[in-house]
Amino acid sequence: MAGPKQKLHITHPFHPWCGREFEVVDVRCWRGETRLHFYDDEGGLLSIPAGWTDLGEADPFVARSGGRAHFRIDDLLRLAALVDGLREA
Protein backbone atom coordinates (compact mmCIF):
# COMPACT_ATOMS: atom_id res chain seq x y z
CA MET A 1 0.00 0.00 0.00
CA ALA A 2 1.39 3.39 -0.99
CA GLY A 3 1.86 6.10 1.61
CA PRO A 4 0.72 9.70 1.38
CA LYS A 5 2.01 11.72 -1.53
CA GLN A 6 4.92 14.04 -0.76
CA LYS A 7 4.49 17.72 -1.58
CA LEU A 8 7.16 20.26 -2.42
CA HIS A 9 6.98 24.00 -1.89
CA ILE A 10 9.18 26.12 -4.15
CA THR A 11 11.18 28.40 -1.87
CA HIS A 12 13.78 29.93 -4.23
CA PRO A 13 13.07 33.67 -3.97
CA PHE A 14 13.66 34.38 -7.68
CA HIS A 15 11.71 31.42 -9.07
CA PRO A 16 8.44 32.55 -10.69
CA TRP A 17 6.55 29.82 -8.81
CA CYS A 18 7.99 30.69 -5.39
CA GLY A 19 5.39 29.76 -2.78
CA ARG A 20 3.58 27.27 -5.01
CA GLU A 21 3.03 23.65 -3.98
CA PHE A 22 3.32 20.60 -6.23
CA GLU A 23 3.15 16.84 -5.76
CA VAL A 24 6.50 15.03 -6.08
CA VAL A 25 6.28 12.21 -8.63
CA ASP A 26 9.95 11.19 -8.70
CA VAL A 27 13.30 11.99 -7.10
CA ARG A 28 16.50 11.51 -9.09
CA CYS A 29 20.15 12.39 -8.71
CA TRP A 30 21.65 13.99 -11.82
CA ARG A 31 25.29 15.11 -11.94
CA GLY A 32 25.48 14.99 -8.16
CA GLU A 33 22.36 17.11 -7.64
CA THR A 34 19.07 15.83 -6.25
CA ARG A 35 16.19 16.88 -8.48
CA LEU A 36 12.49 16.63 -7.71
CA HIS A 37 10.10 15.86 -10.57
CA PHE A 38 6.52 17.15 -10.64
CA TYR A 39 3.71 17.96 -13.06
CA ASP A 40 2.89 21.59 -13.81
CA ASP A 41 -0.62 22.97 -14.28
CA GLU A 42 -0.72 21.84 -17.92
CA GLY A 43 0.46 18.31 -17.09
CA GLY A 44 4.03 18.76 -18.26
CA LEU A 45 6.71 16.88 -16.31
CA LEU A 46 9.26 19.28 -14.84
CA SER A 47 12.14 19.01 -12.41
CA ILE A 48 13.67 21.42 -9.94
CA PRO A 49 16.77 21.22 -7.73
CA ALA A 50 15.77 20.00 -4.27
CA GLY A 51 17.66 22.95 -2.78
CA TRP A 52 15.14 25.31 -4.36
CA THR A 53 12.34 23.70 -2.34
CA ASP A 54 11.44 23.07 1.27
CA LEU A 55 12.59 19.44 0.83
CA GLY A 56 16.23 20.29 0.15
CA GLU A 57 18.93 20.93 2.68
CA ALA A 58 19.39 24.57 3.54
CA ASP A 59 22.41 26.20 1.94
CA PRO A 60 24.76 26.86 4.89
CA PHE A 61 25.69 30.33 3.59
CA VAL A 62 22.06 31.35 3.10
CA ALA A 63 21.11 30.07 6.55
CA ARG A 64 24.05 31.81 8.23
CA SER A 65 23.62 35.14 6.43
CA GLY A 66 19.98 35.37 7.45
CA GLY A 67 19.00 37.11 4.23
CA ARG A 68 21.55 39.90 4.62
CA ALA A 69 23.73 38.84 1.67
CA HIS A 70 22.31 38.70 -1.83
CA PHE A 71 25.20 36.79 -3.42
CA ARG A 72 27.51 33.97 -2.39
CA ILE A 73 31.27 34.32 -3.00
CA ASP A 74 31.36 31.21 -5.23
CA ASP A 75 28.57 32.62 -7.39
CA LEU A 76 30.34 35.99 -7.75
CA LEU A 77 33.62 34.30 -8.70
CA ARG A 78 31.83 32.23 -11.38
CA LEU A 79 30.13 35.38 -12.68
CA ALA A 80 33.47 37.21 -12.87
CA ALA A 81 34.98 34.29 -14.80
CA LEU A 82 32.02 34.32 -17.20
CA VAL A 83 32.35 38.07 -17.80
CA ASP A 84 36.10 37.69 -18.39
CA GLY A 85 35.40 34.93 -20.90
CA LEU A 86 32.90 37.13 -22.75
CA ARG A 87 35.42 39.99 -22.92
CA GLU A 88 37.99 37.69 -24.51
CA ALA A 89 35.54 36.37 -27.10
Residue frames as a rotation matrix with the C-alpha (Angstrom) as fourth column:
MET 1
0.582 0.813 0.000 0.00
0.813 -0.582 0.000 0.00
0.000 0.000 -1.000 0.00
ALA 2
-0.226 -0.671 0.707 1.39
0.638 -0.650 -0.413 3.39
0.737 0.357 0.574 -0.99
GLY 3
-0.345 0.012 -0.939 1.86
0.857 -0.403 -0.320 6.10
-0.382 -0.915 0.129 1.61
PRO 4
0.647 0.606 -0.464 0.72
0.408 -0.788 -0.460 9.70
-0.644 0.108 -0.757 1.38
LYS 5
0.518 -0.420 0.745 2.01
0.739 -0.219 -0.637 11.72
0.431 0.881 0.197 -1.53
GLN 6
-0.124 -0.660 -0.741 4.92
0.832 -0.476 0.285 14.04
-0.541 -0.581 0.608 -0.76
LYS 7
0.852 0.422 0.310 4.49
0.520 -0.754 -0.402 17.72
0.064 0.503 -0.862 -1.58
LEU 8
-0.359 -0.931 -0.068 7.16
0.932 -0.362 0.025 20.26
-0.048 -0.054 0.997 -2.42
HIS 9
0.811 0.456 -0.367 6.98
0.441 -0.888 -0.127 24.00
-0.384 -0.058 -0.922 -1.89
ILE 10
0.217 -0.742 0.635 9.18
0.786 -0.253 -0.564 26.12
0.579 0.621 0.529 -4.15
THR 11
0.679 -0.024 -0.733 11.18
0.627 -0.501 0.597 28.40
-0.381 -0.865 -0.325 -1.87
HIS 12
-0.410 -0.868 0.279 13.78
0.897 -0.328 0.297 29.93
-0.167 0.372 0.913 -4.23
PRO 13
-0.102 0.449 -0.887 13.07
0.377 -0.808 -0.453 33.67
-0.921 -0.381 -0.087 -3.97
PHE 14
-0.487 -0.149 -0.861 13.66
-0.597 -0.663 0.452 34.38
-0.638 0.734 0.233 -7.68
HIS 15
-0.924 0.230 0.306 11.71
0.365 0.771 0.521 31.42
-0.117 0.593 -0.796 -9.07
PRO 16
-0.726 0.675 0.132 8.44
-0.480 -0.636 0.604 32.55
0.492 0.375 0.786 -10.69
TRP 17
0.198 0.826 -0.527 6.55
-0.042 0.545 0.837 29.82
0.979 -0.143 0.143 -8.81
CYS 18
-0.851 -0.525 -0.027 7.99
0.034 -0.003 -0.999 30.69
0.524 -0.851 0.021 -5.39
GLY 19
-0.668 0.601 0.438 5.39
-0.673 -0.238 -0.700 29.76
-0.316 -0.763 0.563 -2.78
ARG 20
0.211 0.770 -0.603 3.58
-0.914 0.374 0.158 27.27
0.347 0.517 0.782 -5.01
GLU 21
-0.204 -0.166 0.965 3.03
-0.627 0.779 0.001 23.65
-0.752 -0.605 -0.263 -3.98
PHE 22
0.134 0.184 -0.974 3.32
-0.899 0.437 -0.041 20.60
0.418 0.880 0.224 -6.23
GLU 23
0.816 0.163 0.555 3.15
-0.396 0.857 0.330 16.84
-0.422 -0.489 0.764 -5.76
VAL 24
-0.250 -0.961 -0.115 6.50
-0.874 0.173 0.455 15.03
-0.417 0.214 -0.883 -6.08
VAL 25
0.822 0.533 -0.202 6.28
-0.564 0.711 -0.419 12.21
-0.079 0.459 0.885 -8.63
ASP 26
0.745 -0.643 -0.176 9.95
0.548 0.741 -0.387 11.19
0.379 0.192 0.905 -8.70
VAL 27
0.773 -0.633 -0.037 13.30
-0.453 -0.593 0.666 11.99
-0.444 -0.498 -0.745 -7.10
ARG 28
0.811 -0.552 0.192 16.50
0.550 0.608 -0.573 11.51
0.200 0.570 0.797 -9.09
CYS 29
0.396 -0.797 -0.457 20.15
0.080 -0.466 0.881 12.39
-0.915 -0.386 -0.121 -8.71
TRP 30
0.799 -0.144 0.584 21.65
0.592 0.020 -0.806 13.99
0.104 0.989 0.101 -11.82
ARG 31
0.170 -0.863 0.475 25.29
0.308 -0.412 -0.858 15.11
0.936 0.292 0.196 -11.94
GLY 32
-0.672 -0.509 -0.538 25.48
0.596 0.060 -0.801 14.99
0.440 -0.859 0.263 -8.16
GLU 33
-0.871 0.434 0.232 22.36
-0.489 -0.817 -0.307 17.11
0.056 -0.381 0.923 -7.64
THR 34
-0.687 0.716 0.120 19.07
0.591 0.648 -0.480 15.83
-0.422 -0.259 -0.869 -6.25
ARG 35
-0.885 0.452 -0.110 16.19
-0.424 -0.686 0.591 16.88
0.192 0.570 0.799 -8.48
LEU 36
-0.545 0.803 0.241 12.49
0.132 0.366 -0.921 16.63
-0.828 -0.471 -0.306 -7.71
HIS 37
-0.959 0.261 0.107 10.10
0.109 -0.007 0.994 15.86
0.261 0.965 -0.021 -10.57
PHE 38
-0.459 0.857 -0.233 6.52
0.264 -0.119 -0.957 17.15
-0.848 -0.501 -0.172 -10.64
TYR 39
-0.305 0.467 0.830 3.71
0.942 0.021 0.334 17.96
0.138 0.884 -0.446 -13.06
ASP 40
-0.986 -0.002 -0.165 2.89
0.023 -0.992 -0.122 21.59
-0.163 -0.124 0.979 -13.81
ASP 41
-0.348 0.927 -0.142 -0.62
-0.369 -0.275 -0.888 22.97
-0.862 -0.257 0.437 -14.28
GLU 42
0.205 0.395 -0.896 -0.72
-0.973 -0.014 -0.230 21.84
-0.104 0.919 0.381 -17.92
GLY 43
0.917 0.186 0.353 0.46
-0.215 0.976 0.043 18.31
-0.336 -0.115 0.935 -17.09
GLY 44
0.580 -0.783 -0.225 4.03
-0.283 0.065 -0.957 18.76
0.764 0.619 -0.184 -18.26
LEU 45
0.793 -0.387 -0.471 6.71
0.608 0.561 0.562 16.88
0.046 -0.731 0.680 -16.31
LEU 46
0.556 -0.610 0.564 9.26
-0.329 -0.785 -0.525 19.28
0.763 0.106 -0.638 -14.84
SER 47
0.401 -0.468 -0.787 12.14
0.848 0.516 0.125 19.01
0.348 -0.717 0.604 -12.41
ILE 48
0.684 -0.189 0.705 13.67
-0.333 -0.940 0.070 21.42
0.650 -0.282 -0.706 -9.94
PRO 49
-0.440 -0.861 -0.256 16.77
-0.026 0.297 -0.954 21.22
0.898 -0.413 -0.153 -7.73
ALA 50
0.211 0.527 -0.823 15.77
0.785 0.411 0.464 20.00
0.583 -0.744 -0.327 -4.27
GLY 51
-0.558 -0.548 -0.623 17.66
0.816 -0.501 -0.290 22.95
-0.153 -0.670 0.726 -2.78
TRP 52
-0.906 0.296 0.303 15.14
-0.138 -0.883 0.448 25.31
0.400 0.364 0.841 -4.36
THR 53
0.111 0.975 -0.191 12.34
-0.118 0.204 0.972 23.70
0.987 -0.085 0.137 -2.34
ASP 54
0.323 0.096 0.941 11.44
-0.922 -0.193 0.336 23.07
0.214 -0.977 0.027 1.27
LEU 55
0.995 0.073 0.066 12.59
-0.085 0.978 0.192 19.44
-0.051 -0.197 0.979 0.83
GLY 56
0.436 -0.900 -0.001 16.23
0.316 0.154 -0.936 20.29
0.842 0.408 0.352 0.15
GLU 57
0.172 -0.496 -0.851 18.93
0.979 -0.011 0.204 20.93
-0.110 -0.868 0.484 2.68
ALA 58
0.958 0.163 -0.238 19.39
0.169 -0.986 0.006 24.57
-0.233 -0.046 -0.971 3.54
ASP 59
0.398 -0.849 0.348 22.41
0.413 -0.173 -0.894 26.20
0.819 0.500 0.282 1.94
PRO 60
0.159 -0.364 -0.918 24.76
0.987 0.028 0.160 26.86
-0.032 -0.931 0.364 4.89
PHE 61
-0.852 -0.504 0.144 25.69
0.515 -0.855 0.054 30.33
0.096 0.120 0.988 3.59
VAL 62
-0.360 0.805 0.472 22.06
-0.013 -0.510 0.860 31.35
0.933 0.304 0.194 3.10
ALA 63
0.510 0.561 -0.652 21.11
0.601 0.310 0.737 30.07
0.615 -0.768 -0.180 6.55
ARG 64
-0.107 -0.672 -0.733 24.05
0.983 -0.183 0.025 31.81
-0.151 -0.718 0.680 8.23
SER 65
-0.890 -0.300 0.343 23.62
0.384 -0.899 0.210 35.14
0.246 0.319 0.915 6.43
GLY 66
-0.420 0.790 -0.446 19.98
0.659 -0.072 -0.749 35.37
-0.624 -0.608 -0.490 7.45
GLY 67
0.472 0.680 0.561 19.00
0.873 -0.270 -0.407 37.11
-0.125 0.681 -0.721 4.23
ARG 68
0.592 -0.278 -0.757 21.55
0.051 -0.924 0.379 39.90
-0.804 -0.263 -0.533 4.62
ALA 69
-0.505 -0.818 -0.276 23.73
-0.331 -0.112 0.937 38.84
-0.797 0.565 -0.214 1.67
HIS 70
0.499 0.761 -0.415 22.31
-0.643 0.004 -0.766 38.70
-0.581 0.649 0.492 -1.83
PHE 71
0.660 -0.350 -0.664 25.20
-0.512 0.438 -0.739 36.79
0.550 0.828 0.110 -3.42
ARG 72
0.863 -0.465 0.200 27.51
0.166 0.634 0.756 33.97
-0.478 -0.618 0.624 -2.39
ILE 73
0.143 -0.912 -0.385 31.27
-0.591 -0.391 0.706 34.32
-0.794 0.127 -0.595 -3.00
ASP 74
-0.504 -0.338 0.795 31.36
0.300 0.795 0.528 31.21
-0.810 0.504 -0.299 -5.23
ASP 75
0.408 0.744 0.530 28.57
0.811 -0.029 -0.584 32.62
-0.419 0.668 -0.615 -7.39
LEU 76
0.840 -0.134 -0.525 30.34
-0.218 -0.971 -0.100 35.99
-0.496 0.199 -0.845 -7.75
LEU 77
-0.210 -0.977 0.045 33.62
-0.418 0.132 0.899 34.30
-0.884 0.170 -0.436 -8.70
ARG 78
-0.330 0.178 0.927 31.83
0.703 0.701 0.115 32.23
-0.630 0.690 -0.356 -11.38
LEU 79
0.773 0.634 0.024 30.13
0.517 -0.607 -0.603 35.38
-0.368 0.479 -0.797 -12.68
ALA 80
0.478 -0.679 -0.556 33.47
-0.509 -0.731 0.454 37.21
-0.715 0.066 -0.696 -12.87
ALA 81
-0.523 -0.671 0.526 34.98
0.010 0.612 0.791 34.29
-0.852 0.419 -0.313 -14.80
LEU 82
0.102 0.665 0.740 32.02
0.872 0.298 -0.389 34.32
-0.479 0.685 -0.549 -17.20
VAL 83
0.900 0.205 -0.386 32.35
0.064 -0.936 -0.347 38.07
-0.432 0.287 -0.855 -17.80
ASP 84
0.016 -0.972 -0.233 36.10
-0.524 -0.206 0.826 37.69
-0.852 0.109 -0.513 -18.39
GLY 85
-0.477 -0.152 0.866 35.40
0.460 0.796 0.393 34.93
-0.749 0.586 -0.309 -20.90
LEU 86
0.552 0.746 0.373 32.90
0.752 -0.252 -0.609 37.13
-0.360 0.616 -0.701 -22.75
ARG 87
0.685 -0.370 -0.628 35.42
-0.341 -0.924 0.173 39.99
-0.645 0.095 -0.759 -22.92
GLU 88
-0.365 -0.919 0.153 37.99
-0.341 0.284 0.896 37.69
-0.866 0.275 -0.417 -24.51
ALA 89
-0.100 0.403 0.910 35.54
0.671 0.702 -0.237 36.37
-0.734 0.587 -0.340 -27.10
